[in-house]
């Protein structure tokens, strides 16, 4: 298990009960949708499963090799779904072999540990006993936001998806669509990005901490 605990700690500001654990939900609002499906956690690495981008379209995770330069990010995440808002801090690390992410509470204590490796598979563990999360949704969102645009566009084109990039007020806006219907919109911010899933009705803002 890799410990990415941030020396500054973090601030878990608020949460609300639903069919998932509130502390986990905000790391990626995709979990808000996926967490109601029971999936065993803490059982070591397993094969990643295709995730539902749309009700009639399942996608595999992208190959980690297309990332290019490695990343290490301290993040503060604000997610919203059906009028409720959730906050959590996370630390993410990605390279050409893996994507690793942990969630932290207000004292910097590790809440969960996620790892996706092209050689080992995918693993999700939590000391809180959170066993209902589909970690593939977290990884998929991360890849759409941070992986090189052209590499992602090329990988998704084979599934009939259009991944476009445009500029709005000096910021890059990535849009994932099919047959002219926008599904995901990602807008870069001065210190992070805003992710909107237009199909599922959730959004979150990621602030990258210095």
Rosetta blueprint (number, residue, H / E / L):
1 X L
2 X L
3 X L
4 X L
5 X L
6 X L
7 X L
8 X L
9 X L
10 X L
11 X L
12 X L
13 X L
14 X L
15 X L
16 X L
17 X L
18 X L
19 X L
20 X L
21 X L
22 X H
23 X H
24 X H
25 X H
26 X L
27 X L
28 X L
29 X L
30 X H
31 X H
32 X H
33 X H
34 X H
35 X L
36 X L
37 X L
38 X L
39 X L
40 X L
41 X L
42 X L
43 X L
44 X L
45 X L
46 X E
47 X L
48 X L
49 X L
50 X L
51 X E
52 X E
53 X E
54 X E
55 X L
56 X L
57 X E
58 X E
59 X E
60 X L
61 X L
62 X L
63 X L
64 X H
65 X H
66 X H
67 X L
68 X L
69 X L
70 X L
71 X E
72 X E
73 X E
74 X E
75 X E
76 X E
77 X E
78 X E
79 X E
80 X E
81 X E
82 X L
83 X L
84 X E
85 X E
86 X E
87 X E
88 X E
89 X E
90 X E
91 X E
92 X E
93 X E
94 X E
95 X L
96 X L
97 X L
98 X E
99 X E
100 X E
101 X E
102 X E
103 X E
104 X E
105 X L
106 X L
107 X L
108 X L
109 X L
110 X E
111 X E
112 X E
113 X E
114 X E
115 X E
116 X E
117 X E
118 X L
119 X L
120 X L
121 X E
122 X E
123 X E
124 X E
125 X E
126 X E
127 X L
128 X L
129 X L
130 X L
131 X L
132 X L
133 X L
134 X L
135 X H
136 X H
137 X H
138 X H
139 X H
140 X H
141 X H
142 X H
143 X H
144 X H
145 X H
146 X H
147 X L
148 X L
149 X H
150 X H
151 X H
152 X H
153 X H
154 X H
155 X H
156 X H
157 X H
158 X L
159 X L
160 X L
161 X L
162 X E
163 X E
164 X E
165 X E
166 X E
167 X E
168 X E
169 X L
170 X L
171 X E
172 X E
173 X E
174 X E
175 X E
176 X E
177 X E
178 X E
179 X L
180 X L
181 X E
182 X E
183 X E
184 X E
185 X E
186 X E
187 X E
188 X E
189 X E
190 X L
191 X L
192 X E
193 X E
194 X E
195 X E
196 X E
197 X E
198 X L
199 X L
200 X L
201 X L
202 X E
203 X E
204 X E
205 X E
206 X E
207 X E
208 X E
209 X E
210 X L
